Amino acid sequence: MLPSHTPGKLFTVPSSEEQQKIPFARVNHNKYMVTDRAAYVGTSNWAGDYFISTAGVGVAMTSVGGKGVVQQLQAVFDRDWNSPYAADL
């Protein structure tokens, strides 16, 4: 098999000295997946044990027509992925 590379980014939200005193105040902790025609939004972290041993809520949706939630989630992902606060891993 050929080696593969899955791109990733680290999203760092800037803060003032005062804001740094608040733990987890600037965390981008989204839990969603979006494809060309579907999206999933849930409360579980993306690790197998979260889906097996914890209670969580999730919703899957498909796109019909082109201006729905799936496209809005894609726009949010693109905004964050291309943000000046996102650095390649």
N, CA and C of each residue as an Amber inpcrd file, in Angstrom:
protein
   267
   0.8290000  -1.1770000   0.0000000   0.0000000   0.0000000   0.0000000
   0.8750000   1.2410000   0.0000000   0.4090000   2.2320000  -0.6790000
   1.0970000   3.5110000  -0.6930000   0.7660000   4.2930000   0.5700000
   1.7320000   5.0430000   1.0790000   1.4120000   5.8780000   2.2450000
   0.3760000   6.9280000   1.8830000  -0.4600000   7.2460000   2.8350000
  -1.4820000   8.2620000   2.5850000  -1.3300000   9.3940000   3.5940000
  -1.9090000  10.4970000   3.2660000  -1.8430000  11.6660000   4.1440000
  -3.2300000  12.2850000   4.2120000  -3.7470000  12.3990000   5.4050000
  -5.0130000  13.0840000   5.6150000  -4.6920000  14.4560000   6.1940000
  -5.0440000  15.5140000   5.4790000  -4.6990000  16.8470000   5.9770000
  -5.4730000  17.1910000   7.2470000  -4.8270000  17.9480000   8.0810000
  -5.4570000  18.4190000   9.3070000  -4.9720000  19.8210000   9.6190000
  -5.7170000  20.4980000  10.4630000  -5.3430000  21.8530000  10.8610000
  -5.5630000  22.0210000  12.3550000  -4.7800000  22.9200000  12.9390000
  -4.9440000  23.3110000  14.3270000  -5.5400000  24.7050000  14.3270000
  -6.6990000  24.8370000  14.9530000  -7.4260000  26.1070000  14.9770000
  -7.1340000  26.7920000  16.3080000  -6.4360000  27.9090000  16.2760000
  -6.0640000  28.6380000  17.4820000  -6.7410000  30.0010000  17.4780000
  -7.6390000  30.1920000  18.4170000  -8.3680000  31.4520000  18.5140000
  -7.5160000  32.4270000  19.3330000  -7.2430000  33.6140000  18.8030000
  -6.4300000  34.5690000  19.5580000  -7.1630000  35.0540000  20.8100000
  -6.3830000  35.4980000  21.7840000  -6.9930000  35.9520000  23.0320000
  -6.1610000  37.0610000  23.6570000  -6.8290000  37.8180000  24.4900000
  -6.1450000  38.8350000  25.2850000  -5.6250000  38.1670000  26.5620000
  -4.8440000  38.8930000  27.3220000  -4.3230000  38.3610000  28.5820000
  -5.4660000  38.0150000  29.5400000  -6.4910000  38.8470000  29.5630000
  -7.6490000  38.5920000  30.4290000  -8.4090000  37.3470000  29.9790000
  -8.5890000  37.1810000  28.6860000  -9.3240000  36.0220000  28.1680000
  -8.5810000  34.7240000  28.4490000  -7.2610000  34.7680000  28.5160000
  -6.4760000  33.5600000  28.7680000  -6.7280000  32.9900000  30.1600000
  -7.2950000  33.7850000  31.0550000  -7.6050000  33.3240000  32.4100000
  -8.8560000  32.4430000  32.4460000  -9.6230000  32.4240000  31.3690000
 -10.8610000  31.6460000  31.3050000 -10.5660000  30.3380000  30.5700000
 -10.5500000  29.2040000  31.2810000 -10.2200000  27.9450000  30.6150000
 -11.2730000  27.5550000  29.5710000 -10.8160000  27.0890000  28.4580000
 -11.6590000  26.5890000  27.3630000 -12.6060000  27.6360000  26.7910000
 -12.3120000  28.9100000  26.9600000 -13.2080000  29.9630000  26.4780000
 -13.1180000  30.1580000  24.9690000 -12.0170000  29.7570000  24.3620000
 -11.8320000  30.0030000  22.9280000 -11.6370000  28.6940000  22.1760000
 -12.3400000  27.6670000  22.5650000 -12.1940000  26.3550000  21.9390000
 -13.1840000  26.2140000  20.7960000 -12.6910000  25.7960000  19.6460000
 -13.5470000  25.4730000  18.5070000 -13.8050000  23.9710000  18.6040000
 -14.9220000  23.5810000  19.1850000 -15.1830000  22.1810000  19.5460000
 -16.3530000  21.6130000  18.7400000 -16.3610000  21.8970000  17.4570000
 -17.4450000  21.4340000  16.5840000 -17.4050000  19.9240000  16.4290000
 -18.5750000  19.3370000  16.2750000 -18.6920000  17.8960000  16.0590000
 -19.6670000  17.6650000  14.9120000 -19.1640000  17.8220000  13.7090000
 -20.0170000  17.5930000  12.5460000 -19.1820000  17.0750000  11.3890000
 -19.8740000  16.4760000  10.4440000 -19.2550000  15.9970000   9.2150000
 -20.1500000  16.4590000   8.0780000 -19.5420000  16.9190000   6.9970000
 -20.3280000  17.3700000   5.8500000 -19.7150000  16.7900000   4.5810000
 -20.5770000  16.3190000   3.6840000 -20.1500000  15.8130000   2.3820000
 -20.8720000  16.6240000   1.3090000 -20.7850000  16.1780000   0.0760000
 -21.4340000  16.9080000  -1.0180000 -22.9410000  17.0370000  -0.8380000
 -23.5820000  15.9880000  -0.2810000 -25.0440000  16.0050000  -0.2110000
 -25.6170000  15.7010000   1.1630000 -24.7660000  15.5060000   2.1530000
 -25.2780000  15.1260000   3.4700000 -24.4240000  15.7310000   4.5750000
 -25.0050000  15.7820000   5.7720000 -24.2780000  16.2800000   6.9400000
 -24.7400000  15.5180000   8.1730000 -23.8420000  15.4320000   9.1390000
 -24.1350000  14.8400000  10.4390000 -23.6670000  15.8350000  11.4920000
 -24.5130000  16.1170000  12.4640000 -24.1650000  16.9800000  13.5900000
 -24.4850000  16.1910000  14.8540000 -23.5120000  16.1050000  15.7610000
 -23.7420000  15.3350000  16.9710000 -23.0350000  15.9120000  18.1750000
 -23.2450000  15.2550000  19.3050000 -22.6480000  15.7060000  20.5620000
 -21.4290000  14.8910000  20.9580000 -21.1680000  13.7660000  20.2980000
 -20.0520000  12.8960000  20.6700000 -18.7600000  13.3180000  19.9890000
 -17.6460000  13.1510000  20.7160000 -16.3400000  13.3530000  20.1090000
 -16.1080000  12.2590000  19.0710000 -15.1930000  12.4920000  18.1420000
 -14.9450000  11.5520000  17.0520000 -13.9520000  10.4760000  17.4760000
 -14.3620000   9.6610000  18.4250000 -13.5870000   8.5070000  18.8720000
 -14.5800000   7.3790000  19.0960000 -14.1660000   6.1590000  18.7680000
 -15.0750000   5.0260000  18.8210000 -15.7730000   4.8420000  20.1490000
 -15.0350000   5.0160000  21.2560000 -15.6510000   4.7760000  22.5580000
 -16.7470000   5.7820000  22.8880000 -16.7070000   6.9660000  22.3060000
 -17.7790000   7.9380000  22.5500000 -19.0880000   7.4750000  21.9190000
 -19.0040000   6.8080000  20.7930000 -20.2100000   6.3290000  20.1230000
 -20.7340000   5.0440000  20.7590000 -19.8860000   4.3430000  21.5110000
 -20.2700000   3.0590000  22.0890000 -20.6760000   3.1810000  23.5560000
 -19.8930000   3.9170000  24.3430000 -20.0880000   3.8760000  25.7920000
 -20.6220000   5.1660000  26.4160000 -21.0290000   6.1230000  25.6190000
 -21.6260000   7.3330000  26.1800000 -22.9410000   7.6290000  25.4700000
 -23.7840000   8.3490000  26.1480000 -25.0430000   8.7640000  25.5310000
 -24.7940000  10.0670000  24.7810000 -25.2730000  10.1470000  23.5870000
 -25.1180000  11.3580000  22.7960000 -26.2970000  11.5000000  21.8530000
 -26.3670000  12.6190000  21.2250000 -27.4430000  12.8960000  20.2840000
 -26.8130000  13.3040000  18.9690000 -27.4020000  12.8610000  17.8760000
 -26.9150000  13.2500000  16.5620000 -28.0540000  13.2910000  15.5710000
 -27.8590000  14.0580000  14.5280000 -28.8500000  14.1340000  13.4640000
 -28.1170000  14.0970000  12.1300000 -28.6410000  13.2980000  11.2140000
 -28.1100000  13.2330000   9.8560000 -29.1310000  13.8750000   8.9350000
 -28.6450000  14.6260000   7.9650000 -29.5580000  15.3010000   7.0380000
 -28.9860000  15.2540000   5.6340000 -29.8760000  15.3130000   4.6660000
 -29.4570000  15.3580000   3.2720000 -29.9060000  16.6700000   2.6530000
 -29.2500000  17.0120000   1.5630000 -29.5270000  18.2720000   0.8820000
 -30.4550000  18.0340000  -0.2950000 -31.4680000  18.8520000  -0.3940000
 -32.3680000  18.8330000  -1.5430000 -32.5250000  20.2680000  -2.0140000
 -32.0280000  20.5780000  -3.1780000 -32.2500000  21.9090000  -3.7140000
 -31.0940000  22.8740000  -3.6430000 -30.2350000  22.7990000  -2.6420000
 -29.0340000  23.5950000  -2.7000000 -28.8400000  24.7410000  -1.7310000
 -29.7970000  25.1340000  -0.9090000 -29.5800000  26.2530000   0.0160000
 -29.9270000  25.8740000   1.4520000 -29.7490000  24.6130000   1.7980000
 -30.1530000  24.1560000   3.1140000 -29.0230000  24.1030000   4.1190000
 -29.2650000  23.3470000   5.1880000 -28.3310000  23.2360000   6.2970000
 -27.0050000  22.6340000   5.8470000 -27.0400000  21.6640000   4.9410000
 -25.8000000  21.0420000   4.4650000 -24.8810000  22.0950000   3.8590000
 -25.4120000  22.9570000   3.0340000 -24.6030000  24.0050000   2.4080000
 -24.1220000  25.0260000   3.4420000 -24.9480000  25.3080000   4.4350000
 -24.5300000  26.2300000   5.4900000 -23.3830000  25.6380000   6.3090000
 -23.4620000  24.3380000   6.6150000 -22.3710000  23.6890000   7.3350000
 -21.1020000  23.6530000   6.4950000 -21.2360000  23.4330000   5.1910000
 -20.0700000  23.4560000   4.3080000 -19.4120000  24.8330000   4.3400000
 -20.2200000  25.8830000   4.3470000 -19.6830000  27.2500000   4.4030000
 -18.9520000  27.4970000   5.7270000 -19.4790000  26.9780000   6.8310000
 -18.8130000  27.1220000   8.1290000 -17.4770000  26.3790000   8.1110000
 -17.4850000  25.1480000   7.5870000 -16.2360000  24.3800000   7.4990000
 -15.2060000  25.1210000   6.6550000 -15.6040000  25.5890000   5.4750000
 -14.6790000  26.3070000   4.5870000 -14.1340000  27.5650000   5.2590000
 -14.9980000  28.2900000   5.9560000 -14.5630000  29.4980000   6.6690000
 -13.4800000  29.1690000   7.6880000 -13.7190000  28.1170000   8.4840000
 -12.7440000  27.7510000   9.5110000 -11.4750000  27.1530000   8.9070000
 -11.6110000  26.2960000   7.9000000 -10.4560000  25.6340000   7.2710000
  -9.5210000  26.6630000   6.6330000 -10.0920000  27.6940000   6.0460000
  -9.3020000  28.7170000   5.3570000  -9.0150000  29.9420000   6.2280000
  -9.3500000  29.8730000   7.4890000  -9.1690000  30.9880000   8.4160000
  -7.6860000  31.2620000   8.6690000  -7.3430000  32.5110000   8.9300000
  -5.9590000  32.8020000   9.3270000  -5.6050000  32.1770000  10.6810000
  -6.6080000  31.6990000  11.4270000  -6.3690000  31.0530000  12.7170000
  -6.1340000  29.5510000  12.5820000  -6.2190000  29.0060000  11.3670000
  -6.0300000  27.5790000  11.1270000  -4.6450000  27.3420000  10.5340000
  -3.8440000  26.5270000  11.2190000  -2.4790000  26.2280000  10.7670000
  -2.3810000  24.7570000  10.3810000  -1.6840000  24.4710000   9.2920000
  -1.4750000  23.0910000   8.8590000  -0.7560000  22.2930000   9.9460000
  -1.1440000  21.0220000  10.0810000  -0.4590000  20.1270000  11.0260000
   0.7590000  19.5180000  10.3640000
